[in-house]
Amino acid sequence: MKYWMTFSCCLLLAAATSAQSAEDSVKAAVNQLFTAMRSSDPALLRTAFTDSAILQTIVSSKDRPVSVGSERVNDFAELVGKRPRGDLDERIQFDVIRIDGPLAIVWAPYVFYLKGTKHHCGVDSFQLLRVNGVWKIQYLIDTRRASPCD
């Protein structure tokens, strides 16, 4: 009986450790994007994404209906590379992370700072793929608003 209790506890501990490390690796993949932005490193930014990644932003205002704008990863990387180090600082909170095999989703409210001043906020929604054992961003869509930013 002691053997089975010990064995069961070990299995539960192993499962918890495995789930935690998978979540941590997803967080690390997402955080790579923001590290690249803060350090103005276009090469590091590109490696955070798959080759076929999609970047989109939901745009809305009082003057026009909701629409979706798209941007290529390379264009975004070039923009980031032109900014002085530290100008772009997006701070996120990991709210929801779900993983199923090679697919992960992340829902992360954020506040974006430009040159140290709060610029806008919203939510990032990521879809990630595990490619050759490494998590990469396949799809990123976000909302943006000037306020309220808590």
Salt bridges, closest charged atoms under 4 A:
ASP75 OD1 - ARG72 NH2 3.85
ASP87 OD2 - ARG83 NH2 3.04
ASP89 OD1 - ARG38 NH1 3.65
ASP89 OD2 - ARG91 NE 2.91
ASP142 OD1 - ARG144 NE 2.97
